[in-house]
């Protein structure tokens, strides 16, 4: 039997900075300043990501993916899910129609 995990659409996706702050960095047991140095970014920039004040950019996703060995895609998927969830609630689309697609 397989189980497909589904996220509650009303719940905001986790910001990748929260994952860094709560799980990843504590698990590696290194200070934030050392992680920032290894990534080649400022400590302030890393703190801003961890505080969910800055996004994980594609460049930072590549750096994180290399450092932690999980590739950039997971970091980008998390950031896109977070940004899209917020945009879907902030952007007024009430005046935009949905066009039907033509079947082939």
Helices and strands as residue ranges (DSSP letters): H 16-19, I 20-24, H 25-28, H 32-39, H 43-50, H 58-68, H 72-90
